[in-house]
């Protein structure tokens, strides 16, 4: 079965028209997340399982392929939100990156180097060596604190055997003079089946909630964004029961969470496809204070999936699916996930 490509677009014209009746002007910034699908360099790191992503490895991952992958990832990041803000995201969380070097190489690409991005990254204990990180435009965001939170989980069959996975990255800082907190996630995969692997994602959600609860304990009105590849959909237990993320932003109480991705998912939209079905694992969830509709300070306006036509497989059995960069060899594609984004806006003084 061939599935349609779902599009969410918001042009500057639409944005202006929505508020034109008030004759007000608004500042707008894009916040995004992108699973960049195994962005590895081409050198062997003896401390992690990256042997396949080397010139002599199974994937024949050469310098030329690496540089092509970097250029593709940079193009995508540079275009997210550009039609509305005139620039790339103020903040973007990324997952499936091998190390700091690949981030530096990514940000030195022609389409991004002039944006002057900063990096927040920690090496995680993940056995494959893949980490999460946050990139930020230095002129738009200034980090003040950051910390990696280790997710400690164990094998279901052998409780003495720890499973090493990605940390959760918390970055606090000032966005145009306003304090916000961003958590970047890449929760455990569904390897072994959704049901069998579910407890690992429940643990990830519990850690995520603990981080947010600690922020709320210091400031009940904290502006928090938790984003990432959750390997669960918006309606799964980890998101609905543990995070208690709501699908509607009206009548939210203090210290609650709103998930704008749930409505998209129920309409059939997704960020990755598998066996003729769409999942929306890539999500951006926000706290009550960001969900309010008073735009005297930065608040949520719209969410979307960045799925331009060039990011979709152009032909064949998987036409319309995300155009992967590697399937039995380098394809020239991008990632097995579409990026997601939100716009934060506030009235200009």
Buried (B, 14 or more C-beta within 10 A) or exposed (E): EEBEBBEBEBEEEEBEEEBEEEEEEBBBBBBBBBBBBBBBBBBBBEEBEBBBBBBEBEBBBBEEBBEBBBEBBBBBBBBBBBBBBEBBBBBBBBBBBBBBEBBEBBBEBEBBEEBEBBBBBBBBBBEBBBBBBBBBBEEBBEBEEBEBBEBEBBEEEEEEEEBEBBBBBBBBBEBBEEEBBBBBBBBBEBEEEEEEBBBBBBBBBBBBBEBBEEBBEEEEEBBBBBBBBBBBBBBBEBBBEBBEBBBEBEEBEEBBBBBBBBEBBEEEBBBBBEEEEBBBBBBBBBBBBBBBEEBEBBBBBBBBBBBBEEBBBEEEEBBBBBBBBBEEEBEEBBBBBBBBBBBBBBBEE
